[in-house]
Amino acid sequence: MDNVSAEETVNARYPVLNMIRSPKVTRRRVGRFIVQATISLGLTTAIPTVLVEVFGVPAAVAVLVSFLCVFFVNFAVCRWYVFDSTDIAISTQLLAFAASTAGFRGFEYLLFIALHLLLALPYLPVLVGVLVVSFIAKFLFYSTAVFK
């Protein structure tokens, strides 16, 4: 029988617990990430709302445009405000942020399309729901992998 503690077994089975327990996950960072997410949510919902309601742009295109615009705002706010992580080269962080954001945004967009177009649910509540769900995963990933 292995000499593995119950805590080590749990940590091995549920790696997200290691992320949550990380010293990089602080109340200050969580609070600032909430501010960043609020700004992001506002922009990510306002841009497509204006594009759809005022200019008649299809919702699927409007949401994609908003995701692209908000990317640069999110990077700047995360780097200089949320994680205060300027000791790593900006190019390195931007590439890591871009790759991880592309993965998150791709998943969010596919989920949005599935719920909005395939299930014919209203675009705005679907968009907000998708963004809220991804919030927690992004914070944990950015805290431990991108803005170390």
C-alpha positions, 0 to 999 in steps of 0.5 A: 500500500502506498504511503499517500495521505488523503490530502495528496489523493484529493489534490491529485484527483482534483487539481483545481483545489491546488489552484484555489489554495495557491498563494496567488489566489488572494482576496485582493486579486479576487476583488480586483478581478471582479472589478475587471470582470464587471468592466469586461461584462459591461463592454462585452454586453454593451457592444453587441447590444448597440451593434444588434439593436442600433445597427442591425448586425446579426448577434453572432457577429456582434458578439464576436466583435465585442470579444475581440475588442474587449481582449485588449482591455482585459489584458491591460487591466489584468497585467497592471491592475488585477495581478500587478504582474510586470516582472515578466516580459509583456510579449511573453504574457501577451502571448500566454494571455492570447492563447488562453483567452483564445481557448476561453473565448472559443469555448464561450463563443461555441457555447453561445452559438449552441444556446442562442442559435441551436436552442433559440434562446435570447442572445443577451441572457445567454451571453451573460450566463456564458460569461459568468460561468467562465469567470471562475475558470479564467481567474484560477487559470490566469492566477496560476499560469499567466500572471504568475 
